[in-house]
Amino acid sequence: MTEPQKSTLRDRILQFLAKHHNESFKPMVLARRMSVKTDEEIDDFRDLLDEMREEGAVLRVKGGSYAHAVGPVSNRVTGVFRGIRQGQGLVETSGRVPAEKILITQKFRGTALDGDTVSVSVFARPVPGEGDPDALPEGEVVEVVSRRTRSVIGTFEKGKNFFFVIPDSSRIGRDIYIPSGKTKGARPGEKVAARIVSWETPNLNPEGEIVTVLGKAGEVHVEMRGIREEFQLPDEFPAALIREADAIPDSIPAEEIRGRLDLRDLVAFTIDPADAKDHDDALSIRELGGGRVEVGVHIADVSHYVTEGSALDAEAMSRGTSVYLPGTVIPMLPEKLSADLCSLMHNVDRLAYSVLLEYSSNGHLEKYSIRKTVIHCREGFSYEEAQEVIRNRSGRCAKELLALHRLSRVLLEARIRNGSIDFDTPEVAFRFDEKGLPSEIVKKERLDSHRLIEEFMLQANQTVAGHIARTRKGTGARPFVYRIHDYPEPGKLRDFSQFVQHLGYSFNVKSGVTSRAFQTLLAAVHGKEEENVVNELAIRTMSKAVYSEKNIGHFGLGFRFYTHFTSPIRRYPDLIVHRLLHEYEQRGAAARTDMWADLLPGICSHSSAREKIATDAERASIKVMQVEYMKRHVGDEFDAIVSGVTNFGLFVEINDLLVEGLIRMRDLENDFYVFDEKKYQLVGRRSKQTYRLGDRVRVKVVRVDPEDRQMDFIIVDGGDVGASVDRKGQHGGGKRGSSGERGSGRGRERRGGRQRGGEKAGGKKQRQEKGKSSGTVGGHARHHPAKGDTGRGSGGGGGGGRQSGGGRRKKRR
């Protein structure tokens, strides 16, 4: 093991043990987590552990296991407060590697609001190897360092002698008191943006002022505008930025072409959604003889146009990603770039960064090169058009498409054999009428053409990451942006294991779990009634994929090295990867390497945060459109499936629309139902009627409330069961009971027009997020690490509106 390899492995061990600081691991279990496999590697690994133990870097505990060695650190940490449920929150620390999560109960929340930067006094941490291994350290917010500057979006209401705003987000946790002179003319029932002016004590509600009146709550255009305000999604590019983009020449200088590999003679083509406005990847394939082929993955060279330090670069960094909402897109780059100069349109020359992959006749990658190129796409396909060529074995570029399809099947099979997880969870798109309202919800089909693109994007991303990470002997590590996916949390793994065992499947987690074990299980349930449920729970068990300058591999894909290289038009990390590739090819100065080492942690953290904001905004907008669509279907019946079982009822999902609702426990009036937590089911005490994940039911829509984004159903084939769904798949309504529900009465005690204690002004129904309450199983996780992380962005065109929401399949691994 070389010194650079030892240093990298040492960092990975410390990072892993620090993250799981309440646990200890046997050397062989720890080796598997670090992807150490050969006998020689294991011997070196044991020697390294001994060195680290002698230095005090790790702790050896009873039984020969190793744990995090907690040094003398202060009990005061700083981080961002995130509201979770029932007044509680999590603070993820900053300034520590890895970051640590601190649980904040409502009692010790102080005046912290979701998104605030806070200082926390941490209580005593659990001892490694003792107590609950999943227990988080707890703490108390002692100071709000800075308030989140964004507006709070909610519904304006009037009490007897005061005004208040009920936030849309349950994470805010408190209603906002509005003095009479600060209403900006808002009327009760209108959607508004409010700014918090002060909040000095948790005994009183925050005080604020109305910044913008958006319109009548519940109207689809108002709700969509509210989502843009809530998530601070930018409307337009600054005029100076547009001028900078417009000043870029339309033609490619001859000297630039001379300095690149000229691939304009290749038969290259794009495959995208039918409504795509940008095309940032193209494919080509050519025979090399002896059954060998060269596949070209050609990516738009955005870095040529968006230069380091420019206004375009600063704006792209700030936005982080394009955001795809139903019917529209908020691009990362201006249209001159995203839909023109950087878009690989057919019949024009375009600058690209190409990964050229040489495969043997059996699909083994033998050789690769990464070059700046100029290409000329011959054709542009929609996914459906490419699928027709594959199906009919004839048509435009049939020879090339069929060869790529055959090879992609070989690569997919090899990837699955090596343990890569291949989920196939349905997603929705919308069709709109002339008023911009959803007229149809469509469940998108995953075609062979989708898989073809996915496989070669995966190959390119993996190749680029490995190319940078595998430094030659004697060279230092090169700073880089990796796309990482951590090992699942042990507690979630145990819950998932117990659930699938009750379904009759084996999933042993005692000695550690690999991605291959997940894939084996998913193959076992394929085609079975419980397939969708097991898929959903497996997704929820996974960690989230993020960007990081420290490589720990990608668990879901089973890749040791992975990055995002293939969507620089719509993702800022991909643009940075292009810059770094070029810089290392040019052998930049050591000072530049040090600069990147300093910059990348912030870039990765910011990009991950912007990705999460985009995902949350997309989910919220899909919910708005689903509710708007269902307004026209009151009285209609639908087939549904039980998608979650909780201690307060059942979640059900309409099969074709992916609209989810809750059957509350109190509405199961034909019996008294008991929640069996171990088997994740409800059982009638008298009738023994059982409801569990995957059960099929038929429901009727009886009420739709677009203002609260709620829908009520009744079961029509199994009794008079009622159900409701709200904007985030959460329950609401009724008097507060053991399930945590809160009634809609507005008469709680107040002082001086301001609410006392932790109660919410205006009596808004408490919303408890599905999947996060105690005992919840199942749920909705459309974004997952192993289906969408091919490196393609989600959504269609970066330069204009779209006919169907969702557009490009969500590929964000």
Secondary structure, 3 states (H helix, E strand, C coil): CCHHHHHHHHHHHHHHHHHCCCCEECHHHHHHHCCCCCHHHHHHHHHHHHHHHHHCCEEEECCCEEEECCCCCCCEEEEEEEECCCCCEEEEECCCCCCCEEEECHHHCCCCCCCCEEEEEECCCCCCCCCCCCCCCEEEEEEEEECCCCCEEEEEEECCCCEEEEECCCCCCCCEEECHHHCCCCCCCEEEEEEEEECCCCCECCEEEEEEEEEECCCHHHHHHHHHHHCCCCCCCCHHHHHHHHCCCCCCCHHHHHCCEECCCCCEEEEECCCCCCCCEEEEEEEEECCEEEEEEEEECHHHCCCCCCHHHHHHHHHCECEEECCEEECCCCHHHHHHHCCCCECCEEEEEEEEEEECCCCCEEEEEEEEEEEEEEEEEEHHHHHHHHHHCCCCCHHHHHHHHHHHHHHHHHHHHCCCCCCCCCCEEEEECCCCCEEEEEECCCCHHHHHHHHHHHHHHHHHHHHHHCCCCCCCCCCCCEEEECCCCHHHHHHHHHHHHHCCCCCCCCCCCCHHHHHHHHHHHCCCCCHHHHHHHHHHHCCCCEEECCCCCECCCCECCCCCCCCCCCEHHHHHHHHHHHHHHCCCCHHHHHHHHHHHHHHHHHHHHHHHHHHHHHHHHHHHHHHHHHHHHCCCEEEEEEEEEECCEEEEEECCCCCEEEEEHHHCCCCCEEEECCCCEEEECCCCCEEECCCEEEEEEEEEECCCCEEEEEECCCCCCEEEECCCCCECCCCCCCCCCCCCCCCCCEECCEEECCCCHHHCCCCECCCCCCCCEECCCCCCCCCCCCCCCCCCCCCCCCCECCCCCCCCC
